[in-house]
Amino acid sequence: MTATTPLVVVPADGGKSFWQPVPANGFVRCLLASKDFGGETPFAMGTQTVAAGCFVREHAHPDNEEVIFVLDGKGEALIDGTDRQPMEKGSCYFFGRGHTHRFQASGDGPLTFMWLMLPGGLETFFARIGREKHPGDATPAPFPRPEDVLKIEAETVFATLPAKG
């Protein structure tokens, strides 16, 4: 049988990396996006490291499904506003369209997880809100999200959540 789909290999120091703004801090590695190499199934995949004591704010994806697999560290996932689940190495989560989720790293170390977004688009968001990261870079001081972050969210993979009162 002859392969008709692409083969992509990303080396250990490969992919595009971006420092992330508050409240997550840390950084993201965008490893694969099917749109970049002509993959047949639309997806994007990478890793995110959230700094100790920091968090990925509550959000939802109205048109995407997401898989999270914890690679290292500990923390907590808040799912649909009330369900608290421990995040630890080896735990895995599937978020269907529209489920809200928030990830909090414990105070004693960073939390690193792999993310898989179906279809893709999360990689575009990370690139637009972050600052490019190069091997050997020193960790930058915390920096704010862009002023137009809500516009960026609306143009990528995020739902607008109702204001909490």
N, C-alpha and C positions, 0 to 999 in steps of 0.2 A: 504494500500500500504506500502511495506517495502522499506526503503531508501537503495539505493545501492551505493551511493556516500558518500565521507567523510563529516564530520561535523567538522569544525575548529573554535574555539573561541580564539581570541587574547585579553587578558586583557589590560586595559588602560596603563599599564606599560610594555606590552609585545612587541614582535618583536625584531629584531636586529637593533640597531641604530649605525650610523657612522657619526662622524664629517666630514665635507667636506672641501676640500682645496679651495684656492682662484681660481677663482674670486667669487664663490658663498658663501664661508664660511658657517656658519649655520650647519645644520645637516639633516640627512635623517633617517626615520624609515621605515624599510622594514617589512611590516606586513604579507603579504601572497604571496606565490609563489606556484603555483599548482604543480610544480615538487617536492616540499618538502612533499606533502601529498597525491599525487596521484589523483589530480583533473582531471576531464575529459577534460576540456577546458584549453589550455595553456595560463597562464597569470601571472603577478606579480603586486602587489599593495602596496602602502605605502604613506608616506607623505614626503615633503621636506620643510624645513624652510630656506629661503635665508635671510642672515643678511641685515640690513638696508643699502641701497645704493649699495648693491652688486648685482651680476647677475649670471644667468646660461648662459654660452656662447652659441652662435648660433650653432645649430646642427640639424641633421636629422637622421631618422631611416629608412633605406632602406627596411627592412623586417618586420617592426612592426608598429602597430597603437597605438596611445597614447591618453588617455583622461586626461585632467587636470581640477580639480575643486578647485577653490580658497576657502579656509577655513577662512583665516584671513589676514588682512593687505591690502596694495595697491601696485600697480606697473604697469608695462606695458609689454605687449607681442609684440615682433616684429616677424611677420609671413611672410615667403617667402621674407625676405629682405626689404620689403617696407610697409607692412600693419601693422600699429601700433594700438593695441587694449588695452583699459584699463583693468587692472586686479584688481578686487575688490571682496570682500566676495560675494559668490554666483555665480560668473561668471564661465562658463564652456567652454572648448575648446576640439575639436576633431581634431587630426592631423593624416591624412592618411599617408601612406608610402611616404617618400621622401620629405614631406613639412618641410622646415627649420623653426626653432623657437628659440627664445631667450627670457628669462624672466628677468626683472629688478625690484628689490624691490625699493620702494620709499625711500627717504633719512630719513624719519621720523619714520621708524619702519620696522620690519621684514615682510616678505611675506611668508605665509604658504599655501601650496596646496597639495591636494591628487593627486597622479599619478596612472594611471592604464595602464599597458603595455601589449599588446596582439600581439604575444605570449610574454612570460616573457623574462628576461635577464637583465633588468635595475638594479635589485637587485644585480646581480653579479658585474656589473660595480661599483656601489656605494661602495660595500665591498672592492673592489680591490684598489680604489683610496683614500678611507677614512681611518679614524682611529676609532677603536671601541669606542663607547660612552656608558657609564654606568650611571644609575640613580645617581644623585647628583654630577656628574662631573662638574668641573668649565669649562667654555668655554675656549678652548685653544687659544693661539695667532694664527693669520692667518698662515697657512703653505702652501707650494707649492704643486702643483700637482706632481705626480710621474714623473720621467724623461721618463719613458716608457709609458706615458699616451696615445700616439697615437697607440701604439701596443695594449694596453688594450681596447681602443675604437674599434679597428678593430676586436678584438676577442669577443666583446660583441654585442651591438645593434646599433652602430653608423656608419654613412656613412662618407667617407672622402670628405670634402667640398673643392671646389677649393680655391686656395689662393686669397685673395682680394688684388687688386693691386692699 
